[in-house]
Amino acid sequence: MGGEVIFSLELTFDSSFDNVNKKVNEIFSELKGNGFTIKNDFKIKFEFAIREVLNNAVEHGNKMDFNKKVNFKLEISSDIVICRVSDEGNGFSLDEVLKKENIEVIKRHRNRGIKTLIDLGFILKTYNGSVVIKIKLNKNDFMYERLVNCMDFINENGIITCIINKDLIAPNVKELVGEIKENLDETMEYNIFIFDLSQVETVDSMGITFLIGSYKDITSQGKKVKLKKTSDSMLELFKIMKLDEVFEIL
């Protein structure tokens, strides 16, 4: 069970419930950004589990001491998720916690989180001061697709065609700029650079800024820049913004 780790993430943060909330949001943002799709029913359980063990580390482990750290490590393989959480407290006995939580009083004020995780199907263990939670994955609940390259470059007969595989929107601009810088060497021999927008479905003003910035950088070297395979609606937008007066649109 487990196999090769396809994703890992490590976080360390100061002890507060606000920081737990920020880090949980960061965890799920990282998962989404790395190609994971989580079915909502499973996401509710998974997020509950992460929040529970992190909140426990802040409250019971570090006693709400903001100067003490919580460490979190997430590893995902093809069929299992493993989370490890450690704090700067004195540790605890899982058996003792479960005894407290195994009280048949539904309206009790506290003491129900850890047992709930077990009832949800998570495997819990304590090891060297860390809490380890595991759950076996169902491929329909937790799906992963390797992300395509941000851009693909084809260099033929003095023409570089850059196929953009991500939408031209603000969250992607930093990666798009990085890909251009990494792949477009000033020593490369070419006369024409073409942005192929056939895979682009959405564009915003930051995406337009990326195109114009790239245009200026490339044309400053005496090269021509063109656009091709724009959708009809995108072409209409470009014309409204007068980009057809800047770029030759094929």
Secondary structure in CASP SS format (residue, H / E / C, confidence):
PFRMAT SS
TARGET T0000
AUTHOR 0000-0000-0000
METHOD secondary structure of the structure
MODEL  1
M C 1.00
G C 1.00
G C 1.00
E C 1.00
V E 1.00
I E 1.00
F E 1.00
S E 1.00
L E 1.00
E E 1.00
L E 1.00
T E 1.00
F E 1.00
D E 1.00
S C 1.00
S C 1.00
F H 1.00
D H 1.00
N H 1.00
V H 1.00
N H 1.00
K H 1.00
K H 1.00
V H 1.00
N H 1.00
E H 1.00
I H 1.00
F H 1.00
S H 1.00
E H 1.00
L H 1.00
K H 1.00
G H 1.00
N C 1.00
G C 1.00
F E 1.00
T E 1.00
I E 1.00
K C 1.00
N H 1.00
D H 1.00
F H 1.00
K H 1.00
I H 1.00
K H 1.00
F H 1.00
E H 1.00
F H 1.00
A H 1.00
I H 1.00
R H 1.00
E H 1.00
V H 1.00
L H 1.00
N H 1.00
N H 1.00
A H 1.00
V H 1.00
E H 1.00
H H 1.00
G H 1.00
N C 1.00
K C 1.00
M C 1.00
D C 1.00
F C 1.00
N C 1.00
K C 1.00
K E 1.00
V E 1.00
N E 1.00
F E 1.00
K E 1.00
L E 1.00
E E 1.00
I E 1.00
S E 1.00
S C 1.00
D C 1.00
I E 1.00
V E 1.00
I E 1.00
C E 1.00
R E 1.00
V E 1.00
S E 1.00
D C 1.00
E C 1.00
G C 1.00
N C 1.00
G C 1.00
F C 1.00
S C 1.00
L H 1.00
D H 1.00
E H 1.00
V H 1.00
L H 1.00
K H 1.00
K H 1.00
E H 1.00
N C 1.00
I C 1.00
E C 1.00
V C 1.00
I C 1.00
K C 1.00
R C 1.00
H C 1.00
R C 1.00
N C 1.00
R C 1.00
G H 1.00
I H 1.00
K H 1.00
T H 1.00
L H 1.00
I H 1.00
D H 1.00
L C 1.00
G C 1.00
F C 1.00
I E 1.00
L E 1.00
K E 1.00
T E 1.00
Y E 1.00
N C 1.00
G C 1.00
S E 1.00
V E 1.00
V E 1.00
I E 1.00
K E 1.00
I E 1.00
K E 1.00
L C 1.00
N C 1.00
K C 1.00
N C 1.00
D C 1.00
F E 1.00
M E 1.00
Y E 1.00
E C 1.00
R C 1.00
L C 1.00
V C 1.00
N C 1.00
C C 1.00
M E 1.00
D E 1.00
F E 1.00
I E 1.00
N E 1.00
E E 1.00
N C 1.00
G C 1.00
I E 1.00
I E 1.00
T E 1.00
C E 1.00
I E 1.00
I E 1.00
N C 1.00
K C 1.00
D C 1.00
L E 1.00
I C 1.00
A H 1.00
P H 1.00
N H 1.00
V H 1.00
K H 1.00
E H 1.00
L H 1.00
V H 1.00
G H 1.00
E H 1.00
I H 1.00
K H 1.00
E H 1.00
N H 1.00
L C 1.00
D C 1.00
E C 1.00
T C 1.00
M C 1.00
E C 1.00
Y C 1.00
N C 1.00
I E 1.00
F E 1.00
I E 1.00
F E 1.00
D E 1.00
L C 1.00
S C 1.00
Q C 1.00
V C 1.00
E C 1.00
T C 1.00
V E 1.00
D C 1.00
S H 1.00
M H 1.00
G H 1.00
I H 1.00
T H 1.00
F H 1.00
L H 1.00
I H 1.00
G H 1.00
S H 1.00
Y H 1.00
K H 1.00
D H 1.00
I H 1.00
T H 1.00
S C 1.00
Q C 1.00
G C 1.00
K C 1.00
K E 1.00
V E 1.00
K E 1.00
L E 1.00
K E 1.00
K C 1.00
T C 1.00
S C 1.00
D H 1.00
S H 1.00
M H 1.00
L H 1.00
E H 1.00
L H 1.00
F H 1.00
K H 1.00
I H 1.00
M C 1.00
K C 1.00
L H 1.00
D H 1.00
E H 1.00
V C 1.00
F C 1.00
E E 1.00
I E 1.00
L C 1.00
END
